[in-house]
Amino acid sequence: MSEATKAKVDGIKTDFREVLKHVRDGRLLFECGEAIEELVQAVKRTGSGGEFQLKLTVKPAAKGDGSKVLVSGRPKVKVPEPEVLPSMFYATDDGLLCRDNPNQLALPFEDGGDGE
């Protein structure tokens, strides 16, 4: 680790991991872990990708005084939905739906039952 990086981690600059560790006494990190687990399970189940987002809000603790701030956050997961396959129908002139093409002639085959 370079000296500049070590200096940042040692507190000269904000260490994002330390901030997250203290938001709501660590509950935010716990919720993030749960959200990621939910996302991974959904990705495995559906075979499609999803999305994880972390939204942080920083506000002054007192109006007009920015020396103390309140930090809050929530994880947000967009889980993939399983694909729903459509079914094919033919639409008649009357607006009805049917499985067989109403414009195709039916061939007069009989089912002999023995494959002949």
LUMLUM-629407 format. One line per 2 residues: number of its first residue (from 0); for each residue x, y, z of N, C-alpha, C, CB. Coordinates in steps of 0.05 Angstrom, whole numbers. Glycine has a CB too. Example, Ala and Ser with C-alpha at 12.3 -4.5 7.8 and 13.67 -1.06 7.14 Angstrom:
0) 264/-114/156/246/-90/156/264/-66/156/226/-89/181  257/-45/142/273/-21/143/258/1/157/282/-12/114;
END
This chain:
0) 17/-23/0/0/0/0/18/25/0/-20/0/25  12/43/-18/28/68/-19/24/85/6/22/84/-45;
2) 42/103/11/40/121/34/15/139/32/65/138/37  9/148/7/-14/165/3/-40/149/9/-15/175/-27;
4) -41/124/0/-65/108/5/-67/102/35/-64/82/-11  -45/96/48/-45/90/77/-53/115/92/-17/81/86;
6) -44/138/84/-52/163/97/-82/167/95/-37/187/86  -93/162/72/-122/165/68/-137/145/86/-130/161/39;
8) -128/121/87/-141/100/103/-138/107/133/-130/73/97  -116/118/141/-111/125/169/-127/149/178/-82/130/173;
10) -143/161/162/-161/182/171/-157/210/160/-160/183/200  -137/214/144/-133/241/133/-156/247/114/-105/243/118;
12) -164/227/99/-187/230/81/-209/211/91/-180/224/51  -233/216/83/-256/199/92/-253/171/81/-282/211/83;
14) -254/151/100/-254/123/92/-283/114/90/-238/105/113  -291/110/66/-319/103/60/-328/78/76/-323/98/30;
16) -311/59/78/-318/34/93/-324/41/123/-295/14/92  -308/59/134/-313/66/162/-339/81/165/-290/84/172;
18) -346/98/146/-371/112/148/-394/92/147/-374/133/124  -394/74/127/-415/54/125/-417/37/150/-410/36/101;
20) -395/31/162/-395/14/186/-410/27/209/-366/8/194  -412/53/209/-424/67/232/-452/77/226/-407/90/240;
22) -461/77/201/-488/86/195/-508/67/208/-493/88/163  -525/78/224/-546/64/239/-533/40/254/-568/54/220;
24) -510/45/266/-496/25/283/-491/-1/268/-512/19/308  -485/1/242/-478/-23/226/-502/-36/213/-465/-42/243;
26) -526/-28/219/-550/-40/207/-550/-36/177/-575/-29/220  -540/-14/167/-540/-9/138/-523/-31/124/-529/19/132;
28) -500/-37/135/-483/-57/122/-497/-84/123/-456/-59/136  -510/-90/145/-525/-115/148/-547/-117/127/-537/-118/176;
30) -562/-95/123/-583/-95/103/-571/-98/74/-599/-68/105  -548/-86/70/-535/-88/44/-528/-118/38/-509/-71/42;
32) -517/-131/59/-511/-159/56/-535/-176/50/-498/-170/81  -557/-171/64/-582/-186/58/-592/-180/30/-603/-178/79;
34) -590/-155/22/-600/-147/-5/-584/-161/-27/-599/-117/-9  -558/-163/-23/-541/-176/-43/-547/-206/-44/-511/-171/-37;
36) -551/-218/-21/-558/-247/-20/-584/-251/-35/-561/-257/9  -604/-234/-31/-629/-236/-45/-625/-234/-75/-649/-214/-36;
38) -608/-215/-83/-603/-211/-112/-589/-236/-124/-586/-186/-116  -569/-246/-110/-554/-269/-121/-573/-293/-124/-531/-276/-103;
40) -590/-298/-104/-609/-320/-106/-628/-317/-129/-625/-323/-80  -638/-293/-134/-656/-288/-157/-641/-291/-183/-667/-259/-155;
42) -616/-283/-185/-601/-287/-209/-597/-316/-215/-573/-272/-207  -590/-332/-194/-587/-361/-197/-613/-374/-206/-577/-373/-171;
44) -635/-365/-194/-661/-377/-200/-671/-371/-228/-682/-367/-180  -666/-346/-237/-677/-338/-263/-658/-340/-286/-687/-310/-261;
46) -632/-339/-280/-612/-338/-301/-609/-311/-314/-618/-359/-322  -621/-291/-302/-620/-264/-313/-606/-246/-293/-648/-253/-320;
48) -596/-223/-302/-582/-204/-285/-601/-186/-270/-563/-188/-301  -591/-176/-248/-606/-157/-231/-588/-133/-224/-616/-170/-206;
50) -596/-117/-204/-582/-93/-198/-583/-87/-168/-594/-69/-213  -561/-78/-157/-559/-70/-129/-550/-40/-129/-539/-87/-113;
52) -565/-24/-113/-558/4/-110/-557/11/-80/-577/22/-125  -540/29/-73/-539/39/-46/-542/69/-48/-512/32/-32;
54) -563/80/-35/-568/108/-36/-561/120/-8/-597/115/-44  -543/139/-7/-536/152/17/-546/181/16/-505/152/22;
56) -557/190/39/-566/218/42/-550/231/64/-597/219/48  -540/255/58/-525/270/78/-539/297/81/-495/274/69;
58) -547/303/106/-561/328/112/-549/342/136/-592/323/117  -551/368/138/-541/381/162/-558/373/186/-541/412/159;
60) -545/369/209/-559/361/233/-577/384/243/-540/352/255  -568/408/239/-583/432/247/-585/451/223/-570/446/272;
62) -607/464/220/-611/482/198/-590/504/197/-640/494/198  -577/506/174/-557/527/171/-530/521/183/-567/552/183;
64) -527/498/196/-501/490/208/-492/464/195/-503/487/239  -472/466/177/-462/443/163/-439/429/178/-453/451/136;
66) -433/438/202/-410/425/216/-417/398/227/-401/443/239  -442/392/231/-451/365/239/-471/356/218/-464/365/268;
68) -468/331/209/-485/321/188/-497/294/196/-470/318/161  -521/289/185/-534/263/190/-532/247/164/-564/268/197;
70) -522/223/167/-519/205/143/-538/182/146/-489/195/141  -554/177/126/-572/154/126/-570/141/99/-601/163/132;
72) -579/117/98/-578/102/72/-596/78/72/-549/94/67  -601/70/47/-618/46/43/-607/31/18/-648/53/39;
74) -605/5/20/-599/-10/-4/-624/-14/-20/-586/-38/3  -621/-17/-46/-644/-22/-64/-635/-44/-83/-652/4/-79;
76) -652/-63/-86/-646/-86/-104/-668/-88/-125/-644/-112/-88  -659/-91/-150/-677/-96/-172/-672/-125/-180/-673/-76/-196;
78) -690/-143/-171/-686/-171/-176/-697/-178/-204/-699/-189/-154  -684/-196/-217/-694/-204/-244/-720/-220/-241/-673/-221/-259;
80) -738/-215/-259/-763/-230/-259/-760/-253/-279/-787/-212/-267  -772/-276/-272/-771/-298/-291/-786/-291/-317/-783/-324/-279;
82) -776/-299/-339/-789/-293/-365/-815/-308/-367/-770/-300/-388  -835/-294/-375/-862/-306/-380/-865/-308/-410/-885/-289/-367;
84) -867/-333/-419/-869/-338/-448/-898/-334/-457/-859/-366/-455  -902/-322/-480/-929/-318/-491/-939/-344/-504/-930/-295/-510;
86) -965/-345/-508/-978/-367/-522/-988/-356/-549/-1001/-380/-506  -987/-372/-570/-995/-364/-596/-1024/-371/-601/-977/-377/-618;
88) -1039/-351/-612/-1067/-354/-619/-1071/-342/-646/-1086/-342/-598  -1093/-349/-659/-1102/-336/-684/-1126/-319/-677/-1108/-357/-706;
90) -1127/-296/-688/-1150/-278/-684/-1169/-281/-707/-1141/-249/-680  -1195/-285/-701/-1215/-287/-722/-1226/-260/-730/-1239/-306/-713;
92) -1241/-258/-751/-1252/-232/-759/-1272/-221/-738/-1267/-236/-786  -1283/-239/-721/-1301/-231/-700/-1287/-223/-675/-1321/-254/-694;
94) -1260/-224/-675/-1245/-216/-651/-1242/-238/-631/-1259/-193/-638  -1247/-263/-639/-1244/-286/-621/-1215/-297/-624/-1265/-308/-627;
96) -1206/-311/-604/-1180/-324/-605/-1184/-354/-607/-1163/-317/-580  -1168/-367/-625/-1168/-396/-627/-1140/-406/-632/-1188/-405/-650;
98) -1136/-431/-626/-1109/-443/-628/-1103/-452/-657/-1107/-467/-609  -1124/-459/-672/-1119/-468/-700/-1126/-445/-719/-1137/-492/-706;
100) -1110/-444/-740/-1114/-423/-760/-1141/-426/-773/-1092/-424/-782  -1159/-407/-770/-1186/-409/-781/-1186/-407/-811/-1205/-389/-769;
102) -1165/-397/-824/-1164/-393/-853/-1151/-417/-867/-1149/-368/-859  -1143/-437/-852/-1130/-461/-863/-1150/-484/-865/-1104/-469/-847;
104) -1150/-497/-888/-1169/-519/-891/-1159/-543/-874/-1171/-528/-921  -1177/-557/-862/-1170/-581/-847/-1168/-604/-866/-1191/-587/-824;
106) -1147/-620/-863/-1144/-644/-880/-1159/-667/-868/-1114/-651/-883  -1172/-683/-885/-1189/-705/-875/-1174/-730/-867/-1210/-711/-896;
108) -1155/-728/-849/-1141/-752/-840/-1157/-765/-817/-1112/-745/-830  -1156/-791/-817/-1169/-805/-795/-1147/-818/-779/-1190/-826/-805;
110) -1150/-819/-753/-1130/-832/-736/-1138/-861/-734/-1130/-818/-707  -1121/-878/-746/-1125/-907/-746/-1117/-920/-720/-1111/-920/-769;
112) -1101/-906/-704/-1094/-917/-678/-1070/-935/-679/-1117/-930/-667  -1064/-948/-702/-1041/-967/-702/-1018/-956/-719/-1051/-994/-713;
114) -1018/-932/-726/-996/-919/-741/-996/-925/-770/-971/-929/-729  -1017/-938/-781/-1018/-944/-810/-1036/-925/-824/-1028/-972/-815;
END
